[in-house]
C-alpha cells in the first residue's frame, strides 16, 4: 500500500499565512506541521511502502526541504510536482490522484488523504474494511453534528452493509450531518474507474463529483470515524485546531463501523 497526501492547493482562504507557506506545513503545536500529524497516523499501517506528497510548482521546493528532514518517520517520502502554477490552472484533487498514479506508475492500493485534514482517530479498522472490498473505494465519513455546518461538505447516507447509498455535495438542506472526509482507500483494481469517470463526465477536478459518480455506480463503501476531526479550510478552523492540540483537548474515542 502507498499513501498519497494531496497538497497542491494554494490556500488562498488562509492568506496571509499561506501566501508563502503551503497549508500542510503550517504549525499546529510544538512547532510540528499539520502534515506530520497525518504521517504519524498512517506510517505504522501494515504493508505501507511509501508516502507521496503531490504539490504544485510554487511550493515544491518547500515540501522537498521538509521531506529531507523526515528520516525519523522510517518510511520513504516522495514529493511530486504536478507542474501547476496558479489556482486557475490547478489539476484539482482527482486530477492530482490520476497524475500521481500515472506518472509514478503506482501498482499498489492507494490511501488518499487531504493535506488540510487533521484528526486523532486510529485507522486499523478502516483498513480492515477497505481491504475486504477490493472492487470498491472506501470513504472515511464523520458526523459533524451540526446540520448547518454540513452545508459546507459532501453529505452521505450509508446502509448497514457499509455501502454508501447517497452523496450530495454542499446541499442547501442537508439530510443529515454525516459528511465525507477527504480520506479515500483506492484499491489498485479501482484505478481504471478514474478513466471511466472521465470518459463519462469529461472532467477531473472535483473530488465530490467523482465520489457521487462512484456512489451511482455502487462502487463506494463508507467507514464512520469517531474522535476529533478538523478541516483546516479557514483561519478560524486553523486557530481552533492549534488551541485544542496545544491544550491536548483532542479526543481519542473508539471508532465505530
C-alpha positions, 0 to 999 in steps of 0.5 A: 500500500502507498499513501498519497497526501494531496497538497497542491492547493494554494490556500488562498482562504488562509492568506496571509499565512499561506501566501508563502507557506503551503497549508500542510506545513503550517504549525499546529503545536510544538512547532510540528506541521499539520502534515506530520500529524497525518504521517504519524497516523498512517506510517505504522499501517501494515504493508505501507511502502511509501508516502507521496506528497503531490504539490504544485510548482510554487511550493515544491521546493518547500515540501522537498526541504521538509521531506529531507528532514523526515528520516525519523518517520522510517518510511520513504517520502516522495514529493511530486510536482504536478507542474501547476502554477496558479489556482486557475490552472490547478489539476484539482484533487482527482486530477492530482490522484490520476497524475500521481498514479500515472506518472509514478506508475503506482501498482499498489492500493492507494490511501488518499488523504487531504493535506488540510485534514487533521484528526486523532482517530486510529485507522486499523479498522478502516483498513480492515474494511477497505481491504475486504472490498477490493472492487470498491473505494472506501470513504472515511465519513464523520458526523459533524453534528451540526446540520448547518455546518454540513452545508459546507461538505459532501453529505452521505447516507450509508446502509448497514452493509457499509455501502454508501447509498447517497452523496450530495455535495454542499446541499442547501438542506442537508439530510443529515450531518454525516459528511465525507472526509477527504480520506479515500482507500483506492484499491489498485483494481479501482484505478481504471474507474478514474478513466471511466469517470472521465470518459463519462463526465469529461472532467477531473477536478472535483473530488465530490463529483467523482465520489457521487459518480462512484456512489451511482455506480455502487462502487463506494463503501463508507467507514464512520470515524469517531474522535476529533476531526478538523478541516483546516479550510479557514483561519478560524478552523486553523486557530481552533485546531492549534488551541485544542492540540496545544491544550491536548483537548483532542479526543481519542474515542473508539471508532465505530463501523 
